[in-house]
Amino acid sequence: MNNEQIMTALGQFIPAHWARDPVSAGFVRGVTLTDEVLVIKLVLPFVDYQLEKSMSQIDSQLCEISGAKSVHWKISHDVATLAPAGESNSVAGVRNIIAVSSGKGGVGKSTTSVNLALALARLGARVGILDADVYGPSIPMMLGVTKEKPASDDGKTMAPINAHGIVANSIGFLVKEGDATIWRGPMASKALAQILRETRWGDLDYLIVDLPPGTGDIQLTMAQDVPTTAAVVVTTPQNVALADAVKGISMFRKVNIPVVGVIENMSYHQCTQCGHQEALFGEGGGLRASQEHQVPLIGQLPLDASIGRQMDSGTPTLVAEPEGDLSQLYLTMAARIASGVYFSGNAVPTRLYTRAV
Ligand SMILES: Nc1ncnc2c1ncn2[C@@H]1O[C@H](COP(=O)(O)OP(=O)(O)OP(=O)(O)O)[C@@H](O)[C@H]1O
């Protein structure tokens, strides 16, 4: 078997949404030929979706080079810690913090955050979600845990709530409904910093932070008070929402937080009878915004009544219909975000970095 030729073939293949090939990125950890099976071991610093299917595009080429009859991909992951922007201290045990924001309220930011968190967990990551939306903390409802309260046995730190395989904490668990809506910026920001640092998250690959809508000082301070690795902006296709999404991109850029992409929610409506897709709020807006501002369009989600129903009943789409088309969309987007976060950042040693401070 000619190892060099195999590495060359692998080095020429860039899987969908990756920024580099697996060889130059250093993900290939072994190539062996046993009983006419070529075994290729990859260890990824992020979680991915259907990578084996993508890699199998070069199976026949690899068989030809090696004389193997088939290729067996052994793919695992060890999520890397990427250096966050800014100076704020790391959060013990948390490798990467992904902020989810929207310029406008009601575009589906929390719905998207919850489903993305669940999708990342389904792809094998250890995931937490922090609901920092002081003006409308909806994550306890969406996860079906409104009756729970984070327990504190030492009076200083809290245990997060477990729901559907992820851990969560929310301003909604801690303050009475409506109380936080009158907070001014500094108070909202202080509350976020406190809840972030006083929660015993455990070891997490990704912590999703659902920020309050808007791109004002509150959001800017919040983004700066949290050691954010990268951000995702959720929008709908309407022009007004897009204009605000663009402001969101600029806000993160101002504080050097990489924007891994834009998600267009409620992009189209699919007729349940005939499958026809209709763009209710205009077409191509998310794509235009992403092209004009050089950020990837991570995905487009339909306006689908089942999403709303499932979120309201505390059984998010990823849990209610794990094999459904909508879940496939969320899984694909989660994988794009995970690889985007990795390729847009600088890996740092996890042990040194995520130690308790
Ligand atoms: N793709 C979708 N299809 C149908 N309904 C949706 C979709 N996305 C979100 N919704 C519904 O729209 C409403 C607003 O969603 P959500 O609370 O996630 O928005 P938000 O941007 O977080 O709002 P805010 O932060 O202003 O409270 C919810 O009732 C939710 O169930």
The ligand as an SDF file (V2000), in Angstrom:
LIG
                    3D

 31 33  0  0  0  0  0  0  0  0999 V2000
  -39.6570   28.2930   12.2090 N   0  0  0  0  0  0  0  0  0  0  0  0
  -40.7280   28.5310   12.9530 C   0  0  0  0  0  0  0  0  0  0  0  0
  -41.9600   28.1490   12.5370 N   0  0  0  0  0  0  0  0  0  0  0  0
  -43.0470   28.4090   13.2920 C   0  0  0  0  0  0  0  0  0  0  0  0
  -43.0340   29.0300   14.4750 N   0  0  0  0  0  0  0  0  0  0  0  0
  -41.8330   29.4340   14.9400 C   0  0  0  0  0  0  0  0  0  0  0  0
  -40.6220   29.1930   14.2240 C   0  0  0  0  0  0  0  0  0  0  0  0
  -39.5900   29.6990   14.9370 N   0  0  0  0  0  0  0  0  0  0  0  0
  -40.1300   30.2240   16.0570 C   0  0  0  0  0  0  0  0  0  0  0  0
  -41.4820   30.0700   16.0590 N   0  0  0  0  0  0  0  0  0  0  0  0
  -42.4300   30.5650   17.0820 C   0  0  0  0  0  0  0  0  0  0  0  0
  -42.3250   31.9930   17.0820 O   0  0  0  0  0  0  0  0  0  0  0  0
  -42.4360   32.5170   18.3980 C   0  0  0  0  0  0  0  0  0  0  0  0
  -41.1680   33.3200   18.7400 C   0  0  0  0  0  0  0  0  0  0  0  0
  -40.0620   32.4410   18.8160 O   0  0  0  0  0  0  0  0  0  0  0  0
  -38.8930   32.6450   19.8800 P   0  0  0  0  0  0  0  0  0  0  0  0
  -39.4400   32.8540   21.2440 O   0  0  0  0  0  0  0  0  0  0  0  0
  -37.9320   31.5510   19.6590 O   0  0  0  0  0  0  0  0  0  0  0  0
  -38.3200   34.0110   19.3320 O   0  0  0  0  0  0  0  0  0  0  0  0
  -37.2040   34.9550   19.9440 P   0  0  0  0  0  0  0  0  0  0  0  0
  -36.5450   35.6050   18.7960 O   0  0  0  0  0  0  0  0  0  0  0  0
  -36.3560   34.2030   20.8940 O   0  0  0  0  0  0  0  0  0  0  0  0
  -38.0810   35.9840   20.7320 O   0  0  0  0  0  0  0  0  0  0  0  0
  -37.6870   36.9800   21.9050 P   0  0  0  0  0  0  0  0  0  0  0  0
  -36.2450   36.8280   22.1950 O   0  0  0  0  0  0  0  0  0  0  0  0
  -38.0650   38.2990   21.3800 O   0  0  0  0  0  0  0  0  0  0  0  0
  -38.5500   36.5330   23.0470 O   0  0  0  0  0  0  0  0  0  0  0  0
  -42.6330   31.3210   19.3080 C   0  0  0  0  0  0  0  0  0  0  0  0
  -44.0020   31.1500   19.5470 O   0  0  0  0  0  0  0  0  0  0  0  0
  -42.0880   30.1490   18.4950 C   0  0  0  0  0  0  0  0  0  0  0  0
  -42.7110   28.9370   18.8310 O   0  0  0  0  0  0  0  0  0  0  0  0
  1  2  1  0
  2  3  1  0
  2  7  2  0
  3  4  2  0
  4  5  1  0
  5  6  2  0
  6  7  1  0
  6 10  1  0
  7  8  1  0
  8  9  2  0
  9 10  1  0
 10 11  1  0
 11 12  1  0
 11 30  1  0
 12 13  1  0
 13 14  1  0
 13 28  1  0
 14 15  1  0
 15 16  1  0
 16 17  2  0
 16 18  1  0
 16 19  1  0
 19 20  1  0
 20 21  2  0
 20 22  1  0
 20 23  1  0
 23 24  1  0
 24 25  2  0
 24 26  1  0
 24 27  1  0
 28 29  1  0
 28 30  1  0
 30 31  1  0
M  END
$$$$
